[in-house]
Amino acid sequence: MNQQVSDIIEDCRADLERIFHLIEGLGSMAPASGYLTKFALIRISGTLEICYKKLIADYYESLSPALQRFITIHVRDASLNAKYENVCKVLKDFDEGKCTTFKATINAREDKDDLLHAMSDLNNARNDVAHGDSTSMTFNEMRQKFEKSVILLQELENVLV
């Protein structure tokens, strides 16, 4: 995987491990544990957004450095949350064929339903928290959905190579 993307994912995993141990020490019912879980959700969502944008942006910039400013404005700095539909939209904006291949690759997987929902579920939970609501998703569910989303990112990169 793109080394910078791998590093970002590993940094997030390390943060999640530290948060897990903090929650474990405090007890899952402690008020601070709820805040840590919400922080983990924000951390995961930000990581996924940065990573999918970076994979797409880096690939197309390598093909045409003249597009760097356009890609920075319309991909890297764009407000596009990490969800499967947005990954497909950005990919399709550059290359409909690669988007079709990416969708077909995901649809061919036995775990496609889990992968298709993982990012969106995390994004929806993040939106709930950002708008003052709570989330019913547990810390462990967030971690599992994060790992499924990483698989989706790996499949995206495989299509871009």
C-alpha positions in Angstrom: 0.0 0.0 0.0 1.0 3.6 -0.5 3.6 4.1 2.3 2.1 7.4 3.5 -1.4 5.8 3.6 0.0 2.8 5.5 1.7 5.1 8.0 -1.5 7.0 8.5 -3.5 3.8 9.1 -0.9 2.4 11.5 -0.9 5.7 13.4 -4.6 5.4 13.8 -4.4 1.8 14.9 -1.8 2.8 17.5 -4.1 5.5 18.8 -7.0 3.1 18.9 -4.9 0.6 20.9 -4.0 3.4 23.4 -7.7 4.5 23.6 -8.7 0.8 24.2 -6.3 0.6 27.2 -7.5 3.9 28.6 -11.1 2.7 28.4 -10.1 -0.6 29.9 -8.5 1.1 32.8 -11.3 3.6 33.4 -14.1 1.0 32.9 -16.5 1.1 29.9 -19.2 2.8 32.0 -17.0 5.8 33.1 -18.1 9.1 31.6 -14.6 9.6 30.2 -14.8 6.3 28.3 -17.8 7.7 26.3 -15.7 10.8 25.3 -12.8 8.5 24.4 -15.1 6.4 22.2 -16.4 9.5 20.5 -12.8 10.7 19.9 -12.0 7.3 18.4 -14.9 7.7 16.0 -13.6 11.1 14.9 -10.1 9.7 14.6 -11.2 6.8 12.5 -13.4 8.9 10.2 -10.6 11.4 9.6 -8.1 8.7 8.9 -10.4 7.0 6.3 -11.2 10.3 4.6 -7.5 11.3 4.3 -6.5 7.9 3.1 -9.1 7.5 0.3 -8.5 11.0 -0.9 -4.7 10.5 -0.8 -4.8 7.2 -2.8 -6.9 8.8 -5.6 -5.1 12.2 -5.6 -1.6 10.7 -5.5 -2.4 8.3 -8.4 -3.8 11.0 -10.7 -1.2 13.5 -9.8 1.5 11.0 -10.8 -0.2 10.7 -14.2 -0.4 14.4 -14.7 1.5 16.7 -12.4 -0.2 19.6 -14.2 -3.4 18.6 -12.4 -2.0 19.1 -9.0 -3.8 22.4 -8.2 -7.1 21.0 -9.5 -6.7 17.8 -7.5 -5.8 19.6 -4.4 -8.9 21.8 -4.6 -11.4 19.1 -5.8 -10.1 16.1 -3.9 -7.6 16.7 -1.1 -9.3 19.8 0.3 -12.9 18.9 -0.7 -15.5 18.2 1.9 -16.2 14.6 1.1 -16.7 12.3 4.0 -15.4 8.8 4.0 -18.2 6.7 2.7 -18.3 4.2 -0.2 -20.5 6.4 -2.3 -18.0 9.3 -2.1 -15.1 7.1 -2.9 -16.9 6.0 -6.1 -18.0 9.5 -7.0 -14.4 10.9 -6.8 -13.0 7.9 -8.7 -15.7 8.2 -11.3 -14.9 12.0 -11.7 -11.5 10.9 -13.0 -12.1 7.6 -14.7 -15.5 5.9 -15.1 -13.7 2.6 -16.1 -11.7 2.5 -12.9 -14.8 3.2 -10.9 -16.6 0.4 -12.6 -13.7 -2.0 -11.9 -13.6 -0.9 -8.3 -17.3 -1.5 -7.8 -17.0 -4.9 -9.6 -14.1 -5.9 -7.3 -16.0 -5.0 -4.2 -19.2 -6.7 -5.5 -17.2 -9.9 -6.2 -16.2 -10.3 -2.5 -18.1 -12.6 -0.2 -17.9 -9.9 2.5 -19.1 -7.1 0.2 -22.1 -6.2 2.4 -19.8 -5.7 5.4 -17.4 -3.7 3.3 -20.0 -1.6 1.7 -21.6 -0.6 5.0 -18.5 -0.2 7.2 -17.4 3.2 6.0 -20.9 4.6 5.7 -21.8 3.3 9.2 -18.8 5.0 10.6 -19.6 8.2 8.7 -23.2 8.2 9.9 -22.1 7.7 13.5 -19.6 10.5 13.2 -22.3 12.8 11.8 -24.5 11.9 14.7 -21.8 12.8 17.2 -20.8 15.9 15.4 -24.4 17.1 15.6 -24.7 16.5 19.3 -26.4 13.1 19.2 -24.9 10.0 20.7 -24.0 6.8 18.9 -24.9 3.2 19.8 -21.8 1.9 18.1 -19.3 0.5 20.6 -15.6 1.0 20.5 -15.0 -2.5 19.4 -17.6 -2.2 16.6 -15.8 1.0 15.5 -12.5 -0.9 15.4 -14.0 -3.7 13.4 -15.6 -1.4 10.9 -12.3 0.5 10.6 -10.5 -2.7 9.6 -13.2 -3.5 7.1 -12.8 0.0 5.6 -9.1 -0.5 5.4 -9.8 -3.6 3.2 -11.9 -1.4 1.0 -9.0 1.1 0.7 -6.7 -1.8 -0.2 -9.1 -2.8 -3.0 -9.2 0.8 -4.2 -5.4 0.9 -4.4 -5.3 -2.4 -6.2 -7.6 -0.8 -8.9 -5.4 2.3 -9.1 -2.1 0.4 -9.6 
